[in-house]
């Protein structure tokens, strides 16, 4: 499974959602679920997916599910800093928690789509 990460402002995102709803209201088929996360700009994206957080995602995917404390120990990082990174990635929808409240990164790949037009 993969997760697509892209740049889309709120207006465009809700416009896309509205098109899907209108198609369903007219009897169309509901679109297949797409696992995607949007950021409002490339700058915001680069602040969320830093090199250190990318490494966290790779380690979590390969070794998870893990607690924040276990992940911090595995990466030899301070618990407080790890907790902050986890909170940011979880809020962005890039990591999840299982039924035991352990962290996991269930996606094999993050595909980042960056538009080159305004």
Backbone as JSON Lines, residues from 0, in Angstrom:
{"i":0,"aa":"X","n":[0.85,-1.18,0.0],"ca":[0.0,0.0,0.0],"c":[0.9,1.24,0.0]}
{"i":1,"aa":"X","n":[0.43,2.27,-0.67],"ca":[1.19,3.51,-0.68],"c":[0.29,4.67,-0.27]}
{"i":2,"aa":"X","n":[0.9,5.73,0.14],"ca":[0.19,6.95,0.48],"c":[0.73,8.05,-0.41]}
{"i":3,"aa":"X","n":[-0.16,8.8,-1.03],"ca":[0.23,9.91,-1.89],"c":[0.21,11.19,-1.08]}
{"i":4,"aa":"X","n":[1.28,11.95,-1.19],"ca":[1.42,13.22,-0.49],"c":[1.51,14.29,-1.57]}
{"i":5,"aa":"X","n":[0.69,15.32,-1.45],"ca":[0.69,16.35,-2.47],"c":[0.43,17.74,-1.93]}
{"i":6,"aa":"X","n":[0.42,18.67,-2.85],"ca":[0.18,20.08,-2.53],"c":[-1.19,20.44,-3.11]}
{"i":7,"aa":"X","n":[-2.06,20.93,-2.25],"ca":[-3.38,21.34,-2.72],"c":[-3.95,22.28,-1.68]}
{"i":8,"aa":"X","n":[-4.41,23.45,-2.11],"ca":[-5.0,24.37,-1.14],"c":[-6.41,23.88,-0.76]}
{"i":9,"aa":"X","n":[-6.96,24.47,0.29],"ca":[-8.25,24.03,0.81],"c":[-9.35,24.14,-0.24]}
{"i":10,"aa":"X","n":[-9.32,25.22,-1.01],"ca":[-10.35,25.43,-2.03],"c":[-10.33,24.3,-3.05]}
{"i":11,"aa":"X","n":[-9.17,23.94,-3.53],"ca":[-9.06,22.86,-4.51],"c":[-9.45,21.51,-3.9]}
{"i":12,"aa":"X","n":[-9.05,21.28,-2.67],"ca":[-9.39,20.02,-2.0],"c":[-10.9,19.87,-1.86]}
{"i":13,"aa":"X","n":[-11.56,20.91,-1.34],"ca":[-13.01,20.83,-1.16],"c":[-13.75,20.82,-2.49]}
{"i":14,"aa":"X","n":[-13.18,21.45,-3.52],"ca":[-13.77,21.38,-4.85],"c":[-13.75,19.96,-5.38]}
{"i":15,"aa":"X","n":[-12.65,19.26,-5.17],"ca":[-12.55,17.86,-5.59],"c":[-13.56,16.99,-4.84]}
{"i":16,"aa":"X","n":[-13.7,17.24,-3.55],"ca":[-14.66,16.5,-2.74],"c":[-16.09,16.75,-3.23]}
{"i":17,"aa":"X","n":[-16.39,18.0,-3.54],"ca":[-17.72,18.36,-4.03],"c":[-18.03,17.66,-5.35]}
{"i":18,"aa":"X","n":[-17.06,17.57,-6.24],"ca":[-17.26,16.86,-7.51],"c":[-17.61,15.4,-7.27]}
{"i":19,"aa":"X","n":[-16.92,14.78,-6.33],"ca":[-17.21,13.38,-6.0],"c":[-18.63,13.24,-5.45]}
{"i":20,"aa":"X","n":[-19.02,14.13,-4.54],"ca":[-20.37,14.06,-3.97],"c":[-21.43,14.26,-5.04]}
{"i":21,"aa":"X","n":[-21.23,15.21,-5.94],"ca":[-22.2,15.46,-7.0],"c":[-22.33,14.24,-7.91]}
{"i":22,"aa":"X","n":[-21.22,13.6,-8.22],"ca":[-21.26,12.41,-9.07],"c":[-22.03,11.29,-8.37]}
{"i":23,"aa":"X","n":[-21.84,11.13,-7.08],"ca":[-22.55,10.09,-6.32],"c":[-24.03,10.42,-6.27]}
{"i":24,"aa":"X","n":[-24.38,11.7,-6.05],"ca":[-25.78,12.12,-6.02],"c":[-26.48,11.83,-7.34]}
{"i":25,"aa":"X","n":[-25.76,11.88,-8.43],"ca":[-26.34,11.61,-9.76],"c":[-26.35,10.13,-10.1]}
{"i":26,"aa":"X","n":[-26.01,9.29,-9.09],"ca":[-26.05,7.85,-9.32],"c":[-24.72,7.25,-9.73]}
{"i":27,"aa":"X","n":[-23.7,8.06,-9.75],"ca":[-22.38,7.55,-10.12],"c":[-21.79,6.69,-9.02]}
{"i":28,"aa":"X","n":[-20.78,5.96,-9.37],"ca":[-20.11,5.08,-8.43],"c":[-19.18,5.91,-7.53]}
{"i":29,"aa":"X","n":[-19.16,5.55,-6.26],"ca":[-18.25,6.22,-5.33],"c":[-16.81,5.91,-5.74]}
{"i":30,"aa":"X","n":[-15.95,6.91,-5.72],"ca":[-14.55,6.66,-6.09],"c":[-13.88,5.71,-5.11]}
{"i":31,"aa":"X","n":[-12.93,4.94,-5.62],"ca":[-12.15,4.05,-4.76],"c":[-11.41,4.88,-3.72]}
{"i":32,"aa":"X","n":[-11.27,4.37,-2.52],"ca":[-10.5,5.13,-1.51],"c":[-9.06,5.32,-1.96]}
{"i":33,"aa":"X","n":[-8.58,6.52,-1.79],"ca":[-7.19,6.84,-2.11],"c":[-6.56,7.35,-0.83]}
{"i":34,"aa":"X","n":[-5.45,6.75,-0.48],"ca":[-4.75,7.17,0.74],"c":[-3.85,8.33,0.37]}
{"i":35,"aa":"X","n":[-4.29,9.53,0.71],"ca":[-3.51,10.72,0.35],"c":[-3.55,11.76,1.46]}
{"i":36,"aa":"X","n":[-2.52,12.55,1.45],"ca":[-2.37,13.64,2.41],"c":[-1.99,14.87,1.61]}
{"i":37,"aa":"X","n":[-2.67,15.98,1.88],"ca":[-2.36,17.22,1.17],"c":[-1.79,18.26,2.13]}
{"i":38,"aa":"X","n":[-0.85,19.01,1.63],"ca":[-0.3,20.16,2.33],"c":[-0.59,21.39,1.49]}
{"i":39,"aa":"X","n":[-0.72,22.54,2.14],"ca":[-1.07,23.76,1.41],"c":[0.06,24.31,0.58]}
{"i":40,"aa":"X","n":[1.31,23.94,0.88],"ca":[2.44,24.42,0.1],"c":[3.62,23.47,0.26]}
{"i":41,"aa":"X","n":[4.57,23.59,-0.65],"ca":[5.79,22.79,-0.56],"c":[6.58,23.15,0.69]}
{"i":42,"aa":"X","n":[6.49,24.41,1.1],"ca":[7.19,24.84,2.31],"c":[6.66,24.12,3.54]}
{"i":43,"aa":"X","n":[5.34,23.99,3.64],"ca":[4.74,23.29,4.77],"c":[5.12,21.82,4.72]}
{"i":44,"aa":"X","n":[5.07,21.23,3.55],"ca":[5.46,19.83,3.37],"c":[6.9,19.61,3.86]}
{"i":45,"aa":"X","n":[7.81,20.49,3.47],"ca":[9.21,20.32,3.85],"c":[9.44,20.52,5.35]}
{"i":46,"aa":"X","n":[8.54,21.23,6.0],"ca":[8.65,21.39,7.46],"c":[8.12,20.17,8.2]}
{"i":47,"aa":"X","n":[7.22,19.44,7.56],"ca":[6.65,18.25,8.19],"c":[7.51,17.02,7.92]}
{"i":48,"aa":"X","n":[7.89,16.8,6.68],"ca":[8.69,15.62,6.34],"c":[10.16,16.05,6.23]}
{"i":49,"aa":"X","n":[10.79,16.14,7.38],"ca":[12.21,16.47,7.43],"c":[13.01,15.18,7.23]}
{"i":50,"aa":"X","n":[14.3,15.3,7.07],"ca":[15.16,14.12,6.91],"c":[15.04,13.2,8.13]}
{"i":51,"aa":"X","n":[15.03,13.78,9.31],"ca":[14.94,12.98,10.54],"c":[13.59,12.27,10.64]}
{"i":52,"aa":"X","n":[12.51,12.94,10.26],"ca":[11.18,12.32,10.32],"c":[11.02,11.27,9.23]}
{"i":53,"aa":"X","n":[11.65,11.49,8.08],"ca":[11.64,10.48,7.03],"c":[12.32,9.21,7.54]}
{"i":54,"aa":"X","n":[13.44,9.37,8.22],"ca":[14.13,8.23,8.82],"c":[13.25,7.54,9.86]}
{"i":55,"aa":"X","n":[12.56,8.32,10.67],"ca":[11.63,7.78,11.66],"c":[10.58,6.92,10.97]}
{"i":56,"aa":"X","n":[10.01,7.41,9.86],"ca":[9.0,6.66,9.12],"c":[9.56,5.34,8.6]}
{"i":57,"aa":"X","n":[10.78,5.37,8.06],"ca":[11.39,4.15,7.53],"c":[11.61,3.13,8.64]}
{"i":58,"aa":"X","n":[12.15,3.58,9.77],"ca":[12.41,2.67,10.89],"c":[11.1,2.12,11.45]}
{"i":59,"aa":"X","n":[10.11,2.96,11.59],"ca":[8.82,2.53,12.12],"c":[8.17,1.52,11.18]}
{"i":60,"aa":"X","n":[8.25,1.76,9.89],"ca":[7.67,0.83,8.92],"c":[8.36,-0.53,9.0]}
{"i":61,"aa":"X","n":[9.67,-0.52,9.1],"ca":[10.44,-1.77,9.12],"c":[10.34,-2.52,10.44]}
{"i":62,"aa":"X","n":[10.12,-1.8,11.56],"ca":[10.2,-2.43,12.88],"c":[8.93,-2.33,13.71]}
{"i":63,"aa":"X","n":[7.94,-1.59,13.23],"ca":[6.76,-1.32,14.05],"c":[5.87,-2.53,14.16]}
{"i":64,"aa":"X","n":[4.82,-2.43,14.94],"ca":[4.42,-1.29,15.76],"c":[5.29,-1.13,17.0]}
{"i":65,"aa":"X","n":[5.54,0.12,17.35],"ca":[6.4,0.45,18.48],"c":[5.78,1.56,19.31]}
{"i":66,"aa":"X","n":[6.18,1.63,20.56],"ca":[5.81,2.76,21.4],"c":[6.74,3.93,21.07]}
{"i":67,"aa":"X","n":[6.37,5.11,21.5],"ca":[7.23,6.27,21.29],"c":[8.56,6.04,22.0]}
{"i":68,"aa":"X","n":[8.52,5.5,23.2],"ca":[9.74,5.26,23.97],"c":[10.65,4.25,23.26]}
{"i":69,"aa":"X","n":[10.07,3.18,22.74],"ca":[10.86,2.17,22.02],"c":[11.45,2.76,20.75]}
{"i":70,"aa":"X","n":[10.68,3.57,20.06],"ca":[11.17,4.21,18.84],"c":[12.32,5.16,19.15]}
{"i":71,"aa":"X","n":[12.19,5.93,20.23],"ca":[13.26,6.84,20.64],"c":[14.53,6.07,21.0]}
{"i":72,"aa":"X","n":[14.37,4.96,21.7],"ca":[15.54,4.14,22.05],"c":[16.18,3.54,20.8]}
{"i":73,"aa":"X","n":[15.36,3.06,19.89],"ca":[15.86,2.45,18.66],"c":[16.69,3.45,17.85]}
{"i":74,"aa":"X","n":[16.2,4.68,17.78],"ca":[16.88,5.72,17.0],"c":[17.89,6.52,17.82]}
{"i":75,"aa":"X","n":[18.01,6.15,19.09],"ca":[18.93,6.84,20.0],"c":[18.67,8.35,20.02]}
{"i":76,"aa":"X","n":[17.4,8.68,20.22],"ca":[16.97,10.07,20.28],"c":[16.29,10.35,21.6]}
{"i":77,"aa":"X","n":[16.26,11.6,21.98],"ca":[15.59,12.05,23.18],"c":[14.08,11.79,23.06]}
{"i":78,"aa":"X","n":[13.47,11.27,24.13],"ca":[12.05,10.94,24.12],"c":[11.19,12.15,23.76]}
{"i":79,"aa":"X","n":[11.46,13.29,24.38],"ca":[10.64,14.49,24.16],"c":[10.67,14.91,22.68]}
{"i":80,"aa":"X","n":[11.85,14.9,22.07],"ca":[11.95,15.26,20.65],"c":[11.25,14.23,19.76]}
{"i":81,"aa":"X","n":[11.38,12.96,20.13],"ca":[10.7,11.91,19.36],"c":[9.19,12.07,19.47]}
{"i":82,"aa":"X","n":[8.72,12.36,20.67],"ca":[7.28,12.56,20.89],"c":[6.76,13.7,20.01]}
{"i":83,"aa":"X","n":[7.5,14.79,19.94],"ca":[7.08,15.93,19.1],"c":[7.02,15.53,17.63]}
{"i":84,"aa":"X","n":[8.03,14.8,17.16],"ca":[8.03,14.34,15.76],"c":[6.87,13.41,15.49]}
{"i":85,"aa":"X","n":[6.6,12.51,16.41],"ca":[5.48,11.58,16.26],"c":[4.17,12.34,16.2]}
{"i":86,"aa":"X","n":[4.01,13.32,17.08],"ca":[2.78,14.12,17.12],"c":[2.55,14.82,15.77]}
{"i":87,"aa":"X","n":[3.6,15.37,15.2],"ca":[3.49,16.07,13.92],"c":[3.14,15.1,12.8]}
{"i":88,"aa":"X","n":[3.84,13.96,12.74],"ca":[3.57,12.98,11.68],"c":[2.2,12.34,11.83]}
{"i":89,"aa":"X","n":[1.79,12.11,13.05],"ca":[0.47,11.55,13.3],"c":[-0.62,12.55,12.91]}
{"i":90,"aa":"X","n":[-0.42,13.8,13.26],"ca":[-1.38,14.84,12.89],"c":[-1.5,15.02,11.38]}
{"i":91,"aa":"X","n":[-0.42,14.77,10.67],"ca":[-0.43,14.88,9.21],"c":[-0.99,13.63,8.54]}
{"i":92,"aa":"X","n":[-1.27,12.59,9.32],"ca":[-1.82,11.37,8.75],"c":[-0.77,10.44,8.15]}
{"i":93,"aa":"X","n":[0.48,10.59,8.57],"ca":[1.55,9.77,8.0],"c":[1.92,8.59,8.88]}
{"i":94,"aa":"X","n":[1.5,8.59,10.13],"ca":[1.64,7.42,10.99],"c":[0.31,7.21,11.71]}
{"i":95,"aa":"X","n":[0.11,5.99,12.15],"ca":[-1.14,5.61,12.81],"c":[-0.84,4.88,14.1]}
{"i":96,"aa":"X","n":[-1.87,4.6,14.86],"ca":[-1.75,3.81,16.09],"c":[-2.61,2.57,15.97]}
{"i":97,"aa":"X","n":[-2.11,1.47,16.54],"ca":[-2.89,0.24,16.53],"c":[-3.78,0.17,17.76]}
{"i":98,"aa":"X","n":[-4.42,-0.96,17.97],"ca":[-5.36,-1.11,19.09],"c":[-4.66,-1.03,20.45]}
{"i":99,"aa":"X","n":[-3.34,-1.26,20.48],"ca":[-2.58,-1.15,21.74],"c":[-1.94,0.22,21.9]}
{"i":100,"aa":"X","n":[-2.29,1.14,21.01],"ca":[-1.77,2.5,21.02],"c":[-0.29,2.58,20.59]}
{"i":101,"aa":"X","n":[0.18,1.54,19.91],"ca":[1.54,1.54,19.37],"c":[1.53,2.19,17.99]}
{"i":102,"aa":"X","n":[2.65,2.77,17.63],"ca":[2.78,3.5,16.37],"c":[3.1,2.55,15.22]}
{"i":103,"aa":"X","n":[2.57,2.87,14.05],"ca":[2.94,2.13,12.86],"c":[2.88,3.04,11.64]}
{"i":104,"aa":"X","n":[3.71,2.69,10.67],"ca":[3.71,3.37,9.37],"c":[3.39,2.28,8.36]}
{"i":105,"aa":"X","n":[2.1,2.08,8.06],"ca":[1.69,0.91,7.28],"c":[1.94,0.99,5.78]}
{"i":106,"aa":"X","n":[2.5,2.08,5.31],"ca":[2.64,2.26,3.87],"c":[4.03,1.86,3.4]}
{"i":107,"aa":"X","n":[4.06,1.15,2.28],"ca":[5.33,0.73,1.68],"c":[6.07,1.92,1.08]}
{"i":108,"aa":"X","n":[5.3,2.91,0.64],"ca":[5.9,4.02,-0.1],"c":[5.09,5.28,0.11]}
{"i":109,"aa":"X","n":[5.79,6.4,0.19],"ca":[5.15,7.71,0.14],"c":[5.48,8.3,-1.22]}
{"i":110,"aa":"X","n":[4.47,8.59,-1.99],"ca":[4.66,9.21,-3.29],"c":[4.34,10.69,-3.15]}
{"i":111,"aa":"X","n":[5.33,11.53,-3.41],"ca":[5.13,12.97,-3.26],"c":[4.93,13.59,-4.63]}
{"i":112,"aa":"X","n":[3.83,14.3,-4.78],"ca":[3.52,14.98,-6.03],"c":[3.66,16.48,-5.82]}
{"i":113,"aa":"X","n":[4.6,17.09,-6.5],"ca":[4.83,18.53,-6.39],"c":[4.49,19.19,-7.72]}
{"i":114,"aa":"X","n":[3.48,20.06,-7.72],"ca":[3.13,20.75,-8.96],"c":[4.22,21.77,-9.34]}
{"i":115,"aa":"X","n":[4.44,21.92,-10.61],"ca":[5.42,22.88,-11.09],"c":[4.75,24.14,-11.67]}
{"i":116,"aa":"X","n":[3.43,24.16,-11.62],"ca":[2.69,25.33,-12.07],"c":[2.02,25.99,-10.87]}
{"i":117,"aa":"X","n":[1.74,27.27,-10.99],"ca":[1.11,28.0,-9.89],"c":[-0.36,27.67,-9.76]}
